[in-house]
Amino acid sequence: MTDLELDEVRLLGEELRAVFAAERHAIATLDHEKLNSLARDKHRVASRLSELQPIVTKNAAARALFEAVRVEARATALLAATAMKAVDAMLGTEPTGGYDRRANRTSANAPAFRNLRVY
């Protein structure tokens, strides 16, 4: 891995960490528009990182950076799960822990989508 490639990986890693931090803030404030914008940013960074993946796996410094990014990703996922539980509690829905065919969470209290025509 050249110094230029390592610098690019570091910049991408730091950018991804910043996106995760902004995403946690958007989750905390329930800012749906910002979350959509950040999803596009994450996709862009992930696309570039996937191109560099063969190089990253061979470099110990780059792998260490992405271990730190993994911690950021886990923190964001935990916050998202906690926020979802809080919203469910506010709405009075109790998730069953199940998922439908599209991997969406299901709830015993919410009507099935196909039954919405009845309402």
A tleap script that builds the chain and sets N, CA, C and O, in Angstrom:
source leaprc.protein.ff14SB
mol = sequence {
  NMET THR ASP LEU GLU LEU ASP GLU VAL ARG
  LEU LEU GLY GLU GLU LEU ARG ALA VAL PHE
  ALA ALA GLU ARG HIE ALA ILE ALA THR LEU
  ASP HIE GLU LYS LEU ASN SER LEU ALA ARG
  ASP LYS HIE ARG VAL ALA SER ARG LEU SER
  GLU LEU GLN PRO ILE VAL THR LYS ASN ALA
  ALA ALA ARG ALA LEU PHE GLU ALA VAL ARG
  VAL GLU ALA ARG ALA THR ALA LEU LEU ALA
  ALA THR ALA MET LYS ALA VAL ASP ALA MET
  LEU GLY THR GLU PRO THR GLY GLY TYR ASP
  ARG ARG ALA ASN ARG THR SER ALA ASN ALA
  PRO ALA PHE ARG ASN LEU ARG VAL CTYR
}
set mol.1.N position { 0.848 -1.170 0.000 }
set mol.1.CA position { 0.000 0.000 0.000 }
set mol.1.C position { 0.893 1.232 0.000 }
set mol.1.O position { 1.803 1.357 0.819 }
set mol.2.N position { 0.624 2.125 -0.916 }
set mol.2.CA position { 1.418 3.347 -0.999 }
set mol.2.C position { 0.939 4.338 0.064 }
set mol.2.O position { -0.146 4.189 0.627 }
set mol.3.N position { 1.760 5.341 0.323 }
set mol.3.CA position { 1.379 6.364 1.291 }
set mol.3.C position { 0.138 7.122 0.827 }
set mol.3.O position { -0.701 7.506 1.642 }
set mol.4.N position { 0.026 7.332 -0.468 }
set mol.4.CA position { -1.137 8.030 -1.014 }
set mol.4.C position { -2.422 7.215 -0.782 }
set mol.4.O position { -3.449 7.768 -0.391 }
set mol.5.N position { -2.353 5.914 -1.024 }
set mol.5.CA position { -3.514 5.047 -0.791 }
set mol.5.C position { -3.878 5.006 0.690 }
set mol.5.O position { -5.053 5.058 1.052 }
set mol.6.N position { -2.855 4.913 1.543 }
set mol.6.CA position { -3.111 4.889 2.983 }
set mol.6.C position { -3.744 6.200 3.443 }
set mol.6.O position { -4.645 6.194 4.282 }
set mol.7.N position { -3.277 7.323 2.898 }
set mol.7.CA position { -3.875 8.614 3.236 }
set mol.7.C position { -5.341 8.673 2.800 }
set mol.7.O position { -6.187 9.198 3.523 }
set mol.8.N position { -5.637 8.130 1.611 }
set mol.8.CA position { -7.023 8.118 1.145 }
set mol.8.C position { -7.892 7.254 2.051 }
set mol.8.O position { -9.017 7.629 2.382 }
set mol.9.N position { -7.371 6.102 2.450 }
set mol.9.CA position { -8.120 5.219 3.355 }
set mol.9.C position { -8.363 5.919 4.685 }
set mol.9.O position { -9.458 5.833 5.240 }
set mol.10.N position { -7.352 6.610 5.198 }
set mol.10.CA position { -7.522 7.344 6.455 }
set mol.10.C position { -8.589 8.428 6.321 }
set mol.10.O position { -9.433 8.588 7.202 }
set mol.11.N position { -8.548 9.170 5.217 }
set mol.11.CA position { -9.538 10.219 5.002 }
set mol.11.C position { -10.946 9.640 4.895 }
set mol.11.O position { -11.895 10.183 5.460 }
set mol.12.N position { -11.071 8.533 4.163 }
set mol.12.CA position { -12.379 7.886 4.045 }
set mol.12.C position { -12.866 7.357 5.392 }
set mol.12.O position { -14.049 7.463 5.718 }
set mol.13.N position { -11.958 6.794 6.163 }
set mol.13.CA position { -12.319 6.306 7.488 }
set mol.13.C position { -12.782 7.428 8.393 }
set mol.13.O position { -13.778 7.288 9.102 }
set mol.14.N position { -12.066 8.539 8.374 }
set mol.14.CA position { -12.461 9.682 9.200 }
set mol.14.C position { -13.778 10.275 8.711 }
set mol.14.O position { -14.600 10.713 9.515 }
set mol.15.N position { -13.978 10.289 7.401 }
set mol.15.CA position { -15.244 10.780 6.862 }
set mol.15.C position { -16.393 9.880 7.303 }
set mol.15.O position { -17.470 10.365 7.650 }
set mol.16.N position { -16.163 8.584 7.290 }
set mol.16.CA position { -17.192 7.642 7.720 }
set mol.16.C position { -17.496 7.805 9.206 }
set mol.16.O position { -18.655 7.735 9.616 }
set mol.17.N position { -16.468 8.019 10.005 }
set mol.17.CA position { -16.689 8.258 11.435 }
set mol.17.C position { -17.504 9.531 11.651 }
set mol.17.O position { -18.376 9.568 12.519 }
set mol.18.N position { -17.227 10.572 10.867 }
set mol.18.CA position { -17.986 11.820 10.983 }
set mol.18.C position { -19.444 11.610 10.571 }
set mol.18.O position { -20.354 12.168 11.186 }
set mol.19.N position { -19.660 10.812 9.539 }
set mol.19.CA position { -21.025 10.513 9.096 }
set mol.19.C position { -21.764 9.755 10.202 }
set mol.19.O position { -22.924 10.054 10.486 }
set mol.20.N position { -21.106 8.786 10.825 }
set mol.20.CA position { -21.751 8.051 11.919 }
set mol.20.C position { -22.098 8.986 13.075 }
set mol.20.O position { -23.169 8.861 13.668 }
set mol.21.N position { -21.212 9.915 13.400 }
set mol.21.CA position { -21.490 10.866 14.484 }
set mol.21.C position { -22.689 11.749 14.128 }
set mol.21.O position { -23.561 11.984 14.964 }
set mol.22.N position { -22.729 12.233 12.893 }
set mol.22.CA position { -23.856 13.053 12.446 }
set mol.22.C position { -25.142 12.225 12.422 }
set mol.22.O position { -26.224 12.731 12.721 }
set mol.23.N position { -25.008 10.958 12.066 }
set mol.23.CA position { -26.171 10.076 12.030 }
set mol.23.C position { -26.728 9.866 13.438 }
set mol.23.O position { -27.944 9.856 13.628 }
set mol.24.N position { -25.847 9.700 14.419 }
set mol.24.CA position { -26.317 9.556 15.803 }
set mol.24.C position { -27.061 10.816 16.261 }
set mol.24.O position { -28.073 10.731 16.957 }
set mol.25.N position { -26.552 11.970 15.865 }
set mol.25.CA position { -27.227 13.222 16.212 }
set mol.25.C position { -28.593 13.293 15.529 }
set mol.25.O position { -29.573 13.700 16.152 }
set mol.26.N position { -28.666 12.904 14.264 }
set mol.26.CA position { -29.933 12.925 13.531 }
set mol.26.C position { -30.935 11.937 14.132 }
set mol.26.O position { -32.131 12.222 14.196 }
set mol.27.N position { -30.446 10.786 14.568 }
set mol.27.CA position { -31.330 9.809 15.223 }
set mol.27.C position { -31.866 10.397 16.532 }
set mol.27.O position { -33.051 10.272 16.838 }
set mol.28.N position { -30.990 11.028 17.288 }
set mol.28.CA position { -31.396 11.593 18.576 }
set mol.28.C position { -32.443 12.694 18.413 }
set mol.28.O position { -33.285 12.887 19.290 }
set mol.29.N position { -32.391 13.411 17.297 }
set mol.29.CA position { -33.348 14.492 17.056 }
set mol.29.C position { -34.479 14.063 16.117 }
set mol.29.O position { -35.339 14.872 15.768 }
set mol.30.N position { -34.478 12.790 15.711 }
set mol.30.CA position { -35.479 12.242 14.797 }
set mol.30.C position { -35.570 13.064 13.506 }
set mol.30.O position { -36.663 13.364 13.026 }
set mol.31.N position { -34.422 13.419 12.961 }
set mol.31.CA position { -34.338 14.219 11.738 }
set mol.31.C position { -34.273 13.294 10.524 }
set mol.31.O position { -33.193 12.897 10.086 }
set mol.32.N position { -35.436 12.962 9.996 }
set mol.32.CA position { -35.537 11.997 8.902 }
set mol.32.C position { -34.831 12.490 7.642 }
set mol.32.O position { -34.163 11.714 6.960 }
set mol.33.N position { -34.975 13.758 7.336 }
set mol.33.CA position { -34.334 14.320 6.127 }
set mol.33.C position { -32.818 14.201 6.211 }
set mol.33.O position { -32.166 13.831 5.235 }
set mol.34.N position { -32.261 14.511 7.364 }
set mol.34.CA position { -30.813 14.413 7.553 }
set mol.34.C position { -30.356 12.960 7.458 }
set mol.34.O position { -29.298 12.677 6.896 }
set mol.35.N position { -31.151 12.039 8.006 }
set mol.35.CA position { -30.795 10.618 7.927 }
set mol.35.C position { -30.730 10.142 6.475 }
set mol.35.O position { -29.842 9.371 6.111 }
set mol.36.N position { -31.665 10.601 5.653 }
set mol.36.CA position { -31.624 10.237 4.231 }
set mol.36.C position { -30.388 10.790 3.546 }
set mol.36.O position { -29.764 10.105 2.736 }
set mol.37.N position { -30.034 12.016 3.864 }
set mol.37.CA position { -28.833 12.628 3.294 }
set mol.37.C position { -27.577 11.870 3.724 }
set mol.37.O position { -26.679 11.628 2.917 }
set mol.38.N position { -27.528 11.503 4.989 }
set mol.38.CA position { -26.370 10.776 5.506 }
set mol.38.C position { -26.271 9.378 4.914 }
set mol.38.O position { -25.171 8.854 4.737 }
set mol.39.N position { -27.408 8.774 4.609 }
set mol.39.CA position { -27.394 7.452 3.977 }
set mol.39.C position { -26.715 7.532 2.609 }
set mol.39.O position { -25.962 6.635 2.230 }
set mol.40.N position { -26.984 8.602 1.879 }
set mol.40.CA position { -26.310 8.793 0.578 }
set mol.40.C position { -24.799 8.972 0.778 }
set mol.40.O position { -23.999 8.430 0.015 }
set mol.41.N position { -24.420 9.731 1.801 }
set mol.41.CA position { -22.998 9.926 2.090 }
set mol.41.C position { -22.322 8.605 2.439 }
set mol.41.O position { -21.226 8.314 1.960 }
set mol.42.N position { -22.981 7.809 3.274 }
set mol.42.CA position { -22.416 6.505 3.643 }
set mol.42.C position { -22.270 5.608 2.428 }
set mol.42.O position { -21.275 4.895 2.297 }
set mol.43.N position { -23.242 5.636 1.547 }
set mol.43.CA position { -23.173 4.808 0.340 }
set mol.43.C position { -21.988 5.214 -0.528 }
set mol.43.O position { -21.275 4.361 -1.058 }
set mol.44.N position { -21.784 6.520 -0.671 }
set mol.44.CA position { -20.655 7.012 -1.473 }
set mol.44.C position { -19.323 6.563 -0.879 }
set mol.44.O position { -18.456 6.066 -1.598 }
set mol.45.N position { -19.162 6.735 0.428 }
set mol.45.CA position { -17.909 6.348 1.087 }
set mol.45.C position { -17.720 4.831 1.013 }
set mol.45.O position { -16.618 4.349 0.750 }
set mol.46.N position { -18.791 4.090 1.244 }
set mol.46.CA position { -18.693 2.629 1.203 }
set mol.46.C position { -18.324 2.131 -0.191 }
set mol.46.O position { -17.578 1.162 -0.329 }
set mol.47.N position { -18.842 2.788 -1.217 }
set mol.47.CA position { -18.495 2.390 -2.587 }
set mol.47.C position { -17.000 2.557 -2.841 }
set mol.47.O position { -16.359 1.683 -3.423 }
set mol.48.N position { -16.462 3.669 -2.406 }
set mol.48.CA position { -15.024 3.910 -2.603 }
set mol.48.C position { -14.193 2.943 -1.759 }
set mol.48.O position { -13.163 2.447 -2.215 }
set mol.49.N position { -14.635 2.676 -0.537 }
set mol.49.CA position { -13.917 1.739 0.320 }
set mol.49.C position { -13.946 0.321 -0.239 }
set mol.49.O position { -12.983 -0.429 -0.082 }
set mol.50.N position { -15.042 -0.048 -0.887 }
set mol.50.CA position { -15.101 -1.389 -1.467 }
set mol.50.C position { -14.073 -1.550 -2.580 }
set mol.50.O position { -13.560 -2.646 -2.806 }
set mol.51.N position { -13.777 -0.463 -3.267 }
set mol.51.CA position { -12.729 -0.510 -4.296 }
set mol.51.C position { -11.350 -0.694 -3.666 }
set mol.51.O position { -10.473 -1.329 -4.252 }
set mol.52.N position { -11.165 -0.137 -2.476 }
set mol.52.CA position { -9.874 -0.210 -1.791 }
set mol.52.C position { -9.755 -1.414 -0.860 }
set mol.52.O position { -8.700 -1.624 -0.262 }
set mol.53.N position { -10.803 -2.193 -0.729 }
set mol.53.CA position { -10.848 -3.295 0.232 }
set mol.53.C position { -9.672 -4.263 0.114 }
set mol.53.O position { -9.104 -4.634 1.141 }
set mol.54.N position { -9.279 -4.691 -1.091 }
set mol.54.CA position { -8.133 -5.603 -1.160 }
set mol.54.C position { -6.852 -5.008 -0.578 }
set mol.54.O position { -6.019 -5.723 -0.021 }
set mol.55.N position { -6.711 -3.706 -0.713 }
set mol.55.CA position { -5.521 -3.027 -0.185 }
set mol.55.C position { -5.612 -2.917 1.336 }
set mol.55.O position { -4.622 -3.123 2.039 }
set mol.56.N position { -6.805 -2.590 1.841 }
set mol.56.CA position { -7.004 -2.381 3.276 }
set mol.56.C position { -6.740 -3.658 4.063 }
set mol.56.O position { -6.131 -3.616 5.132 }
set mol.57.N position { -7.195 -4.795 3.539 }
set mol.57.CA position { -7.045 -6.037 4.290 }
set mol.57.C position { -5.599 -6.452 4.461 }
set mol.57.O position { -5.285 -7.250 5.345 }
set mol.58.N position { -4.712 -5.923 3.629 }
set mol.58.CA position { -3.295 -6.292 3.707 }
set mol.58.C position { -2.468 -5.345 4.564 }
set mol.58.O position { -1.277 -5.580 4.765 }
set mol.59.N position { -3.084 -4.268 5.076 }
set mol.59.CA position { -2.333 -3.258 5.812 }
set mol.59.C position { -2.835 -3.181 7.249 }
set mol.59.O position { -4.020 -2.947 7.488 }
set mol.60.N position { -1.930 -3.379 8.201 }
set mol.60.CA position { -2.301 -3.402 9.625 }
set mol.60.C position { -2.818 -2.042 10.106 }
set mol.60.O position { -3.755 -1.991 10.903 }
set mol.61.N position { -2.228 -0.951 9.639 }
set mol.61.CA position { -2.662 0.380 10.072 }
set mol.61.C position { -4.078 0.673 9.582 }
set mol.61.O position { -4.890 1.237 10.315 }
set mol.62.N position { -4.368 0.293 8.356 }
set mol.62.CA position { -5.702 0.513 7.805 }
set mol.62.C position { -6.729 -0.360 8.524 }
set mol.62.O position { -7.840 0.091 8.804 }
set mol.63.N position { -6.365 -1.593 8.819 }
set mol.63.CA position { -7.284 -2.476 9.554 }
set mol.63.C position { -7.580 -1.921 10.942 }
set mol.63.O position { -8.717 -1.995 11.407 }
set mol.64.N position { -6.580 -1.371 11.602 }
set mol.64.CA position { -6.773 -0.789 12.935 }
set mol.64.C position { -7.735 0.393 12.874 }
set mol.64.O position { -8.570 0.566 13.761 }
set mol.65.N position { -7.617 1.203 11.829 }
set mol.65.CA position { -8.520 2.333 11.658 }
set mol.65.C position { -9.958 1.849 11.544 }
set mol.65.O position { -10.868 2.438 12.128 }
set mol.66.N position { -10.156 0.778 10.793 }
set mol.66.CA position { -11.517 0.305 10.579 }
set mol.66.C position { -12.061 -0.485 11.760 }
set mol.66.O position { -13.271 -0.692 11.850 }
set mol.67.N position { -11.215 -0.923 12.649 }
set mol.67.CA position { -11.703 -1.464 13.918 }
set mol.67.C position { -12.345 -0.334 14.719 }
set mol.67.O position { -13.372 -0.536 15.366 }
set mol.68.N position { -11.742 0.856 14.677 }
set mol.68.CA position { -12.321 2.014 15.352 }
set mol.68.C position { -13.632 2.428 14.687 }
set mol.68.O position { -14.586 2.794 15.373 }
set mol.69.N position { -13.683 2.372 13.369 }
set mol.69.CA position { -14.910 2.705 12.648 }
set mol.69.C position { -16.011 1.700 12.994 }
set mol.69.O position { -17.184 2.065 13.075 }
set mol.70.N position { -15.640 0.453 13.194 }
set mol.70.CA position { -16.622 -0.574 13.573 }
set mol.70.C position { -17.278 -0.211 14.901 }
set mol.70.O position { -18.480 -0.418 15.072 }
set mol.71.N position { -16.506 0.325 15.840 }
set mol.71.CA position { -17.060 0.758 17.124 }
set mol.71.C position { -18.095 1.858 16.892 }
set mol.71.O position { -19.161 1.849 17.509 }
set mol.72.N position { -17.781 2.807 16.001 }
set mol.72.CA position { -18.718 3.884 15.667 }
set mol.72.C position { -20.001 3.313 15.066 }
set mol.72.O position { -21.101 3.737 15.420 }
set mol.73.N position { -19.856 2.359 14.164 }
set mol.73.CA position { -21.022 1.754 13.517 }
set mol.73.C position { -21.893 1.039 14.543 }
set mol.73.O position { -23.120 1.126 14.488 }
set mol.74.N position { -21.273 0.344 15.461 }
set mol.74.CA position { -22.030 -0.379 16.500 }
set mol.74.C position { -22.775 0.603 17.399 }
set mol.74.O position { -23.931 0.369 17.750 }
set mol.75.N position { -22.125 1.689 17.769 }
set mol.75.CA position { -22.784 2.700 18.611 }
set mol.75.C position { -23.992 3.292 17.889 }
set mol.75.O position { -25.036 3.520 18.501 }
set mol.76.N position { -23.849 3.535 16.608 }
set mol.76.CA position { -24.959 4.083 15.827 }
set mol.76.C position { -26.111 3.083 15.753 }
set mol.76.O position { -27.274 3.463 15.889 }
set mol.77.N position { -25.795 1.819 15.541 }
set mol.77.CA position { -26.834 0.790 15.466 }
set mol.77.C position { -27.565 0.646 16.803 }
set mol.77.O position { -28.784 0.482 16.835 }
set mol.78.N position { -26.817 0.709 17.894 }
set mol.78.CA position { -27.447 0.610 19.215 }
set mol.78.C position { -28.370 1.794 19.492 }
set mol.78.O position { -29.455 1.628 20.050 }
set mol.79.N position { -27.932 2.985 19.099 }
set mol.79.CA position { -28.771 4.164 19.286 }
set mol.79.C position { -30.031 4.071 18.431 }
set mol.79.O position { -31.117 4.428 18.887 }
set mol.80.N position { -29.894 3.595 17.197 }
set mol.80.CA position { -31.061 3.449 16.320 }
set mol.80.C position { -32.057 2.455 16.919 }
set mol.80.O position { -33.264 2.694 16.899 }
set mol.81.N position { -31.560 1.358 17.441 }
set mol.81.CA position { -32.449 0.359 18.059 }
set mol.81.C position { -33.149 0.931 19.284 }
set mol.81.O position { -34.336 0.685 19.496 }
set mol.82.N position { -32.419 1.691 20.087 }
set mol.82.CA position { -33.005 2.305 21.278 }
set mol.82.C position { -34.048 3.341 20.885 }
set mol.82.O position { -35.105 3.424 21.510 }
set mol.83.N position { -33.763 4.128 19.860 }
set mol.83.CA position { -34.723 5.129 19.392 }
set mol.83.C position { -35.983 4.457 18.869 }
set mol.83.O position { -37.088 4.947 19.102 }
set mol.84.N position { -35.832 3.347 18.169 }
set mol.84.CA position { -36.988 2.636 17.647 }
set mol.84.C position { -37.851 2.111 18.793 }
set mol.84.O position { -39.078 2.169 18.725 }
set mol.85.N position { -37.218 1.607 19.830 }
set mol.85.CA position { -37.974 1.129 20.989 }
set mol.85.C position { -38.698 2.282 21.673 }
set mol.85.O position { -39.834 2.126 22.121 }
set mol.86.N position { -38.047 3.436 21.757 }
set mol.86.CA position { -38.673 4.603 22.385 }
set mol.86.C position { -39.883 5.076 21.579 }
set mol.86.O position { -40.919 5.414 22.150 }
set mol.87.N position { -39.750 5.099 20.267 }
set mol.87.CA position { -40.875 5.507 19.416 }
set mol.87.C position { -42.008 4.496 19.538 }
set mol.87.O position { -43.174 4.880 19.623 }
set mol.88.N position { -41.677 3.215 19.547 }
set mol.88.CA position { -42.704 2.184 19.736 }
set mol.88.C position { -43.436 2.386 21.064 }
set mol.88.O position { -44.657 2.248 21.137 }
set mol.89.N position { -42.680 2.712 22.106 }
set mol.89.CA position { -43.293 2.933 23.422 }
set mol.89.C position { -44.195 4.160 23.403 }
set mol.89.O position { -45.272 4.138 23.999 }
set mol.90.N position { -43.776 5.233 22.727 }
set mol.90.CA position { -44.595 6.437 22.630 }
set mol.90.C position { -45.888 6.171 21.872 }
set mol.90.O position { -46.939 6.718 22.204 }
set mol.91.N position { -45.800 5.328 20.853 }
set mol.91.CA position { -46.977 5.011 20.045 }
set mol.91.C position { -47.835 3.923 20.675 }
set mol.91.O position { -48.958 3.676 20.235 }
set mol.92.N position { -47.308 3.282 21.698 }
set mol.92.CA position { -48.045 2.233 22.371 }
set mol.92.C position { -48.023 0.907 21.639 }
set mol.92.O position { -48.870 0.048 21.885 }
set mol.93.N position { -47.069 0.731 20.746 }
set mol.93.CA position { -46.952 -0.539 20.033 }
set mol.93.C position { -45.900 -1.399 20.704 }
set mol.93.O position { -44.905 -0.899 21.228 }
set mol.94.N position { -46.132 -2.666 20.679 }
set mol.94.CA position { -45.166 -3.601 21.247 }
set mol.94.C position { -44.653 -4.499 20.137 }
set mol.94.O position { -45.403 -5.318 19.605 }
set mol.95.N position { -43.397 -4.357 19.785 }
set mol.95.CA position { -42.862 -5.212 18.725 }
set mol.95.C position { -42.836 -6.675 19.172 }
set mol.95.O position { -42.546 -6.984 20.327 }
set mol.96.N position { -43.140 -7.545 18.245 }
set mol.96.CA position { -43.161 -8.967 18.563 }
set mol.96.C position { -41.792 -9.594 18.400 }
set mol.96.O position { -41.570 -10.727 18.827 }
set mol.97.N position { -40.883 -8.873 17.792 }
set mol.97.CA position { -39.567 -9.430 17.531 }
set mol.97.C position { -39.523 -10.183 16.219 }
set mol.97.O position { -38.498 -10.769 15.870 }
set mol.98.N position { -40.642 -10.172 15.478 }
set mol.98.CA position { -40.694 -10.861 14.197 }
set mol.98.C position { -40.389 -9.922 13.046 }
set mol.98.O position { -40.333 -8.704 13.213 }
set mol.99.N position { -40.195 -10.505 11.884 }
set mol.99.CA position { -39.898 -9.742 10.676 }
set mol.99.C position { -40.753 -10.277 9.544 }
set mol.99.O position { -41.065 -11.467 9.504 }
set mol.100.N position { -41.138 -9.390 8.609 }
set mol.100.CA position { -41.873 -9.858 7.446 }
set mol.100.C position { -40.895 -10.250 6.334 }
set mol.100.O position { -39.685 -10.299 6.553 }
set mol.101.N position { -41.428 -10.526 5.144 }
set mol.101.CA position { -40.577 -10.993 4.040 }
set mol.101.C position { -39.510 -9.983 3.641 }
set mol.101.O position { -38.458 -10.363 3.126 }
set mol.102.N position { -39.767 -8.720 3.872 }
set mol.102.CA position { -38.810 -7.671 3.495 }
set mol.102.C position { -37.911 -7.271 4.657 }
set mol.102.O position { -37.243 -6.238 4.595 }
set mol.103.N position { -37.887 -8.060 5.693 }
set mol.103.CA position { -37.060 -7.831 6.887 }
set mol.103.C position { -37.475 -6.584 7.653 }
set mol.103.O position { -36.661 -5.969 8.342 }
set mol.104.N position { -38.751 -6.213 7.531 }
set mol.104.CA position { -39.297 -5.131 8.340 }
set mol.104.C position { -39.850 -5.730 9.625 }
set mol.104.O position { -40.440 -6.810 9.620 }
set mol.105.N position { -39.652 -5.014 10.720 }
set mol.105.CA position { -40.168 -5.507 11.994 }
set mol.105.C position { -41.682 -5.529 11.952 }
set mol.105.O position { -42.305 -4.656 11.348 }
set mol.106.N position { -42.266 -6.510 12.582 }
set mol.106.CA position { -43.716 -6.605 12.664 }
set mol.106.C position { -44.159 -6.338 14.087 }
set mol.106.O position { -43.388 -6.501 15.033 }
set mol.107.N position { -45.391 -5.933 14.227 }
set mol.107.CA position { -45.936 -5.646 15.549 }
set mol.107.C position { -47.319 -6.258 15.651 }
set mol.107.O position { -48.081 -6.244 14.685 }
set mol.108.N position { -47.638 -6.786 16.797 }
set mol.108.CA position { -48.947 -7.409 16.999 }
set mol.108.C position { -50.052 -6.367 17.037 }
set mol.108.O position { -51.202 -6.688 16.737 }
set mol.109.N position { -49.733 -5.118 17.402 }
set mol.109.CA position { -50.747 -4.079 17.546 }
set mol.109.C position { -51.036 -3.327 16.263 }
set mol.109.O position { -52.076 -2.677 16.157 }
set mol.110.N position { -50.161 -3.395 15.304 }
set mol.110.CA position { -50.339 -2.647 14.064 }
set mol.110.C position { -51.093 -3.508 13.058 }
set mol.110.O position { -50.851 -4.711 12.968 }
set mol.111.N position { -52.009 -2.898 12.297 }
set mol.111.CA position { -52.730 -3.681 11.301 }
set mol.111.C position { -51.811 -4.074 10.154 }
set mol.111.O position { -50.865 -3.354 9.833 }
set mol.112.N position { -52.088 -5.199 9.548 }
set mol.112.CA position { -51.319 -5.617 8.384 }
set mol.112.C position { -51.581 -4.635 7.255 }
set mol.112.O position { -52.681 -4.093 7.155 }
set mol.113.N position { -50.594 -4.397 6.404 }
set mol.113.CA position { -50.708 -3.422 5.328 }
set mol.113.C position { -51.888 -3.740 4.418 }
set mol.113.O position { -52.611 -2.833 4.005 }
set mol.114.N position { -52.089 -5.005 4.106 }
set mol.114.CA position { -53.165 -5.369 3.189 }
set mol.114.C position { -54.539 -5.098 3.796 }
set mol.114.O position { -55.525 -5.030 3.063 }
set mol.115.N position { -54.625 -4.944 5.109 }
set mol.115.CA position { -55.895 -4.671 5.755 }
set mol.115.C position { -56.196 -3.188 5.893 }
set mol.115.O position { -57.257 -2.824 6.401 }
set mol.116.N position { -55.296 -2.332 5.458 }
set mol.116.CA position { -55.516 -0.894 5.582 }
set mol.116.C position { -56.685 -0.425 4.725 }
set mol.116.O position { -57.267 0.621 5.010 }
set mol.117.N position { -57.046 -1.175 3.679 }
set mol.117.CA position { -58.181 -0.788 2.843 }
set mol.117.C position { -59.469 -0.793 3.649 }
set mol.117.O position { -60.407 -0.068 3.318 }
set mol.118.N position { -59.527 -1.583 4.682 }
set mol.118.CA position { -60.722 -1.670 5.507 }
set mol.118.C position { -60.962 -0.369 6.251 }
set mol.118.O position { -62.112 0.005 6.480 }
set mol.119.N position { -59.910 0.323 6.629 }
set mol.119.CA position { -60.036 1.555 7.408 }
set mol.119.C position { -60.430 2.652 6.506 }
set mol.119.O position { -60.595 3.788 6.951 }
savepdb mol mol.pdb
quit
